[in-house]
Amino acid sequence: MANKYTKKYNVILDNMDLYRYRLRPIASIMYLQDAFARYTATKRLAAYDLFSKNQYWIVTEFNIDFVGDLPFWSEEIEVCIWISEVTKLKIYTDYELKYKDKTFAKGNALWFIIDRNTKRPVKTDVISQRFDICEELTMGEHKKFSLPKSTDVYTRLEHRNNLSDIDFNKHVNNKSYINLAEMTAPAEFKKTRVLKNIRIRFNRETFLDDVLTCTTCKTVIPDTYTHIIEKDGVSVCDILTSWSIEGYGESIVDYDLDVISEE
């Protein structure tokens, strides 16, 4: 585990899906962001460390493949994250999420440190000085994804940003975009399908009271959808999801959970 950071979590009630008592796949991103924040804090590069330098972290891409059974509510997962590549301006992390010692998700993310005044990336010299690089790649080379051609509009949803959407940097949290895209999938759709992978590209910041529109479209690839979130007709976030028409059965737990008694 040299050059890697690991953190264990328990699946909380808010991150369960509607039907199977399992982790919502998209909720995995929240654990990843928390683990990354904790990792940077060990190197004195957390958000509050950068704030004093008039800088902040942003993530512009997330890529996740779901490759195993998702954990049930209350059970323990392990997030393993590492810095896998650093260029002049870009910082890539790769990661694995494990449950009962088996990988259930893997992927990578692209990060930048941004100057608060110019809104431009700053050089990554400090990253190279404080982090060891582990060149292990979970999904092969780091490259941008491209959106397949859309066909029919599946659904559309409008949302006005409110205080619950705003993060430490005073702009809309990544979680809000992801939740907005997830809300465009009707309950019956999610009941019969399992998310297999997700690709996310964050294009622009949005702020309190901005009105966002999320349009979900079918694509030329079966069971693959684009979710384009726009402000004033300009994309602020592009999301691509692929699904499998298979489920984990009914909303039951077929073995004893590792729940510790409070008594």
C-alpha positions in Angstrom: 0.0 0.0 0.0 3.0 2.3 -0.3 2.1 5.7 -1.7 -1.6 5.0 -1.2 -4.1 6.4 1.3 -6.8 4.2 2.7 -9.9 5.1 4.7 -12.7 2.9 6.0 -16.3 4.0 6.1 -19.7 2.5 7.0 -22.6 2.8 4.5 -25.0 5.3 6.1 -28.7 5.4 5.8 -28.7 8.5 3.5 -26.6 6.6 0.9 -28.8 3.6 0.5 -30.8 2.9 -2.7 -34.6 2.7 -2.8 -35.0 -1.0 -3.1 -32.1 -3.2 -2.1 -30.6 -1.8 1.1 -27.4 -1.4 -0.9 -25.1 1.6 -1.4 -26.4 4.0 -4.1 -23.7 3.7 -6.8 -23.5 7.5 -7.2 -23.0 7.9 -3.5 -19.6 6.3 -4.0 -18.3 9.6 -5.3 -19.0 11.3 -1.9 -16.7 8.7 -0.1 -14.1 9.3 -2.8 -14.1 13.1 -2.3 -14.0 12.7 1.4 -11.0 10.3 1.2 -9.2 12.7 -1.1 -9.8 15.6 1.3 -8.4 13.6 4.2 -5.4 12.5 2.1 -4.6 16.1 1.2 -5.0 17.1 4.8 -2.2 14.7 5.8 0.1 16.7 3.5 -1.1 20.1 4.7 -2.9 20.8 1.4 -6.6 20.5 2.6 -9.1 23.1 1.4 -8.5 25.2 4.6 -4.7 25.1 4.0 -5.2 26.4 0.4 -7.7 29.0 1.5 -4.9 31.0 3.3 -3.0 31.0 0.0 -6.1 32.3 -1.9 -6.4 29.0 -3.7 -8.8 26.1 -3.8 -9.2 22.5 -5.2 -11.5 21.6 -8.0 -12.2 18.3 -9.7 -13.1 18.4 -13.4 -13.6 14.7 -14.2 -14.7 11.6 -12.4 -14.7 8.1 -14.0 -16.1 5.1 -12.2 -16.7 1.5 -13.2 -18.8 -0.7 -10.9 -17.3 -4.2 -11.1 -18.8 -6.1 -8.1 -21.7 -6.4 -5.6 -22.4 -3.1 -3.8 -22.3 -3.1 0.0 -25.4 -3.2 2.2 -26.4 -0.5 4.7 -24.2 -0.2 7.8 -21.4 -2.5 6.4 -17.8 -1.4 6.1 -16.1 -0.3 2.9 -12.5 0.7 2.2 -11.5 3.5 -0.1 -8.0 3.4 -1.4 -6.8 6.5 -3.3 -3.5 7.6 -4.7 -1.8 10.3 -6.8 -1.1 8.5 -10.1 0.1 11.2 -12.5 1.1 14.8 -12.2 1.7 17.2 -15.1 2.5 20.9 -15.1 -1.1 21.7 -14.1 -3.0 18.5 -13.8 -3.3 16.1 -10.8 -4.7 12.6 -11.4 -5.9 10.3 -8.7 -6.8 6.6 -9.2 -8.8 4.7 -6.7 -10.5 1.4 -5.7 -13.4 0.9 -3.4 -13.6 -2.5 -1.6 -16.2 -4.4 0.3 -15.5 -7.7 2.1 -11.9 -7.5 0.5 -13.3 -7.4 -3.0 -13.2 -4.4 -5.3 -16.7 -3.2 -6.2 -15.7 0.1 -7.9 -12.6 1.6 -9.5 -11.7 4.6 -11.5 -9.9 7.9 -11.6 -10.4 11.7 -11.3 -8.7 14.8 -12.6 -8.0 17.6 -10.1 -6.6 21.2 -10.3 -5.5 23.8 -7.7 -7.1 27.1 -8.8 -6.0 30.6 -8.0 -9.1 32.4 -6.4 -8.4 35.7 -8.1 -7.5 34.7 -11.7 -9.6 31.4 -11.7 -6.8 29.7 -13.5 -4.8 26.6 -12.5 -1.6 27.0 -10.6 1.5 24.9 -11.1 1.7 21.6 -9.4 5.2 21.9 -7.9 3.9 21.6 -4.3 2.1 18.4 -5.2 5.3 16.8 -6.5 7.1 17.9 -3.4 4.7 16.5 -0.9 3.1 13.4 -2.5 4.7 10.2 -3.7 3.5 9.1 -7.1 2.1 5.6 -7.6 1.8 5.0 -11.3 -0.8 2.2 -11.0 -3.8 3.0 -13.2 -7.1 1.3 -12.6 -8.6 2.1 -16.0 -5.6 2.3 -18.3 -4.3 5.6 -19.6 -5.9 8.9 -18.5 -7.9 10.3 -21.3 -11.0 12.4 -21.7 -14.2 10.7 -22.5 -16.4 11.7 -25.4 -20.2 11.8 -25.4 -21.9 9.4 -27.8 -24.6 10.8 -30.2 -27.9 11.4 -28.4 -31.2 10.2 -29.9 -34.5 10.8 -28.0 -34.9 13.1 -25.0 -35.8 10.8 -22.1 -36.7 13.4 -19.5 -35.9 17.0 -18.4 -35.8 18.6 -15.0 -35.3 22.2 -13.9 -33.7 23.2 -10.6 -32.9 26.5 -8.8 -29.7 26.3 -6.7 -30.4 26.8 -3.0 -28.2 27.0 0.1 -28.1 23.2 0.5 -26.2 23.1 -2.9 -23.4 25.5 -1.9 -20.0 24.2 -0.7 -17.0 25.6 1.1 -15.9 27.5 -2.0 -19.2 29.3 -2.3 -20.2 27.6 -5.5 -22.4 24.6 -6.2 -21.1 21.3 -4.9 -20.4 18.5 -7.3 -22.9 16.3 -5.4 -25.7 18.6 -6.4 -25.1 18.1 -10.2 -24.8 14.3 -9.7 -28.0 14.2 -7.7 -29.8 16.3 -10.3 -28.8 13.9 -13.0 -29.9 10.9 -10.9 -33.3 12.5 -10.3 -34.0 12.4 -14.0 -34.1 8.6 -13.9 -37.6 7.5 -12.8 -37.9 5.2 -9.8 -39.2 2.3 -12.0 -36.1 2.7 -14.3 -33.7 2.3 -11.3 -35.7 -0.6 -9.9 -34.9 -2.7 -12.9 -31.4 -1.6 -13.8 -28.0 -1.4 -12.2 -25.5 1.4 -12.9 -22.4 -0.1 -14.5 -20.3 3.0 -15.1 -20.4 6.8 -14.9 -18.3 9.5 -16.6 -18.6 13.1 -15.3 -17.1 16.3 -16.7 -17.5 19.5 -14.7 -17.3 22.4 -17.1 -18.2 25.6 -15.2 -19.1 26.8 -11.7 -22.6 27.8 -10.8 -23.9 29.7 -7.8 -26.8 30.4 -5.5 -30.1 31.0 -7.3 -28.8 30.0 -10.7 -31.4 28.0 -12.6 -30.1 24.7 -14.0 -31.8 22.4 -16.5 -30.8 18.7 -16.8 -31.7 17.0 -20.0 -31.3 13.2 -20.1 -31.2 11.6 -23.5 -31.0 8.1 -24.9 -27.9 7.5 -27.0 -26.9 5.3 -30.0 -25.3 2.9 -27.4 -28.0 0.6 -25.8 -28.7 1.4 -22.1 -26.4 4.4 -22.2 -27.6 7.9 -21.4 -26.3 11.5 -21.5 -27.3 13.9 -18.8 -26.5 17.5 -19.8 -26.8 20.1 -17.1 -27.1 23.6 -18.5 -27.3 27.2 -17.3 -28.7 29.7 -19.8 -28.2 27.1 -22.6 -24.5 26.5 -21.8 -23.4 23.2 -20.4 -22.0 23.3 -16.9 -21.7 19.5 -16.4 -21.8 16.5 -18.8 -22.6 13.1 -17.4 -22.6 9.7 -19.2 -24.2 6.7 -17.5 -24.4 3.1 -18.7 -26.8 0.6 -17.1 -27.3 -3.2 -17.0 -30.8 -4.6 -17.1 -30.3 -6.8 -14.1 -30.9 -6.3 -10.4 -30.0 -7.6 -7.0 -33.4 -9.1 -6.4 -35.9 -7.9 -3.9 -35.3 -5.4 -1.1 -33.9 -8.0 1.3 -30.7 -8.9 3.0 -29.9 -12.6 2.6 -27.3 -12.9 5.3 -26.6 -11.4 8.7 -25.2 -7.8 8.6 -22.1 -6.9 10.6 -24.1 -4.6 12.9 -22.5 -4.0 16.3 -25.0 -3.9 19.2 -25.2 -0.6 21.1 -26.1 -2.4 24.3 
